[in-house]
């Protein structure tokens, strides 16, 4: 069994990070049931960005904020640090 939650969402209790169909720039990403839809599928790129397969937009911390509870949204690629993710 694959322990990487990006490849095996069932590792997280069948919950996925995603956006609804038709989502546009600034839509908040939410954790909800995995439906298999493209809005809940992400591609991890070599530069550390996560691209939503349904929209082609990046996972982004809104406004470049660094405080706990900051909104996480989808946004066009702007090559900023708030669009780069790391796993530890």
N, C-alpha and C positions, 0 to 999 in steps of 0.2 A: 504494500500500500504506500502511496506517495504521501509524504508528510508535508509537502509544500502546499499551503492553502491557495496559492495562485493556480496550481494545476489540479487541486483536489478540493473543491469547495465544501465537500462533506466533512472535511477535517474541522471546519468551523461550524458544524451543526446545520449544514445546508443553508447557510446565510451567505449572501453575496453583496458586494458593493456595486451599486449601479445607479443608472439614471433611467427615467421612463422613455419610452419610444417618442421620438420627435423632440427630444430635449435640445435646448439651444444654449448658447454661451451664458454662463452664470448659473445654470441649473445646479442645485445642491445635489451632491452624491449622497445616497442613503444606503444603509444596510437593511436588506430585506430578503425574503425567500428567493432562492435561486430558481429562476424560471427558464434558463437556457437562452433567453433573448440576448441579442447583441448588445443591448444597453447594460448588461451585466457581465460582459466579457471585456477583458483588458489585455493589451499587449505590453509587456515590459521590454523596453528598448535598452540597448547597450549603454545609452547615456543616462539611465536611471529614471526616465520619464515613463509614465503609464498612459497609454493611448486607449481611449474607449473605442471599441470596434463598431459600435452603433453610430457614433457621431464623428469619429476621427479627431476628437479634441482631447486635450491633456487633462489629467487629474491635477488640480491646482489648489493651493491654499489661498483663499480669496484675499486680495489686497496685500499679499506677501506677509501676512501676520505670523507671529511666532508664539502667540499665547494659547494655552489650553482652551479648547472649545471653539477655536476658529473654524469658520465654515470651509468645507472642502467642496469644490465645484468643478465643473468642466469648463475649459477655457481654451481658445486657440493657442497654439505654441508661441511662446514669447521668449524662450531660452532664458528663463529666470530661475533662480534657486528655489522658488516656491513651487516649481513643477518637477523637482528632482526628488526621488524617494529612495530610501535605503532600508534594508532589512538587517537586523542585528541578532 
